[in-house]
Structures are given as structure tokens and as C-alpha cells.
Amino acid sequence: MAANARLDVSAMLEPFAADALLTDNGRAVLGRAELRRLFEEEVVAVKAIFTPDTVRHEDGQVVVEGPAHGDFKGSPIRFTYRFTLEDDAIKALEITA
């Protein structure tokens, strides 16, 4: 979250496993190269900063909720992030609005 607040793509990628799967409202992105492209084009480009206000554990996942603000239509939008962790890395992340 701190890396997102700085819009630091390299730091945002660090906690992800090399073969991590990110699903963003049904669209799948696999691996760090695709994650980097997504972060550069859809996070940094619109200065999307996620500010979590709720964290809980649910069905073996870490669920984080909160608004994202930035230069995009509808800002702010409330998102839910569902993290699946494996070996101290993010193996999967599902994002829904």
C-alpha cells in the first residue's frame, strides 16, 4: 500500500510471486511482466491511490477494502482486494469494485 501511495511500480511488484495471478473485475493478468504493464498503464497513469479502511481474514484470504482516488472516471471508487498468500508472497489477487 505504501508503494502504491508513492506510485512506485517496482516496489508494488516486490510482494508478488513471479507467477502471480491478478484478476481485476474478471480480467486476468498473469506474471510480473503483465502486472508491471497493468500498474504502469492503469495505476500510475491515472494516479490511482488505494486507501484501505478495512482488513479481515476470510476463507484463507486477506480481504482489504477501501476507496481509490485518482484521475479516473468515477473517482473515488470503493474496491475490495482479496489476497491469496503463499510462501510470504502474493500468489493471487482478486480486485472487485
C-alpha positions in Angstrom: 0.0 0.0 0.0 2.9 2.3 0.8 4.4 1.7 -2.7 1.0 2.4 -4.3 0.9 5.7 -2.4 4.3 6.6 -4.0 3.2 5.2 -7.4 6.4 3.1 -7.3 5.8 0.3 -9.7 9.0 -1.7 -8.8 8.1 -1.6 -5.1 4.5 -2.5 -5.9 5.7 -5.7 -7.7 8.0 -6.9 -4.9 5.4 -8.8 -2.8 4.1 -10.7 -5.8 5.2 -14.2 -6.7 6.7 -14.5 -10.1 3.7 -16.4 -11.4 1.1 -14.4 -9.5 -2.4 -14.1 -10.9 -4.3 -10.8 -10.6 -8.0 -10.7 -11.6 -9.3 -7.2 -12.0 -13.1 -7.2 -12.3 -12.9 -10.5 -14.2 -9.9 -9.7 -16.4 -6.9 -12.0 -15.7 -3.3 -10.7 -15.6 -0.5 -13.3 -15.1 3.1 -12.8 -14.0 5.2 -9.9 -13.1 5.7 -8.5 -16.7 1.9 -8.3 -17.2 1.5 -6.9 -13.7 4.1 -4.2 -14.4 2.3 -3.2 -17.6 -1.1 -3.1 -15.7 0.4 -1.0 -12.9 2.1 1.5 -15.3 -1.0 1.9 -17.6 -3.9 1.7 -15.1 -2.5 2.8 -11.8 0.4 5.2 -12.3 -1.0 6.7 -15.5 -4.2 7.8 -13.6 -2.5 8.3 -10.2 -4.8 5.7 -8.6 -4.1 5.6 -4.9 -5.9 2.9 -2.8 -6.5 3.8 0.8 -7.6 0.7 2.8 -10.0 1.2 5.7 -11.0 -2.4 6.4 -8.9 -5.6 6.7 -10.1 -9.1 7.6 -9.3 -12.7 7.1 -11.9 -14.7 5.2 -11.8 -18.2 3.7 -8.0 -18.3 3.9 -7.6 -15.0 2.2 -6.7 -11.5 3.5 -9.5 -9.1 2.4 -8.8 -5.4 2.2 -11.5 -2.8 1.4 -11.4 0.9 0.8 -11.6 3.7 -1.7 -9.2 4.5 -4.6 -8.8 8.1 -5.7 -7.2 9.4 -8.8 -7.6 10.9 -12.2 -10.2 8.4 -13.5 -13.9 8.4 -14.2 -16.0 7.9 -11.0 -13.2 8.7 -8.6 -13.3 7.8 -5.8 -14.4 4.1 -6.3 -14.6 1.6 -3.4 -12.6 -1.6 -4.1 -12.3 -5.0 -2.4 -8.9 -6.7 -2.7 -8.8 -10.5 -1.9 -5.2 -11.6 -1.4 -4.1 -15.3 -1.5 -0.7 -15.7 0.1 1.8 -18.5 -0.4 5.4 -18.6 0.9 5.2 -15.0 2.1 4.3 -13.8 -1.4 1.1 -12.7 -3.1 0.1 -15.7 -5.2 -3.3 -14.3 -6.3 -5.2 -11.1 -6.0 -8.8 -10.5 -7.0 -10.0 -6.9 -7.3 -13.6 -6.0 -7.5 -15.4 -2.7 -7.4 
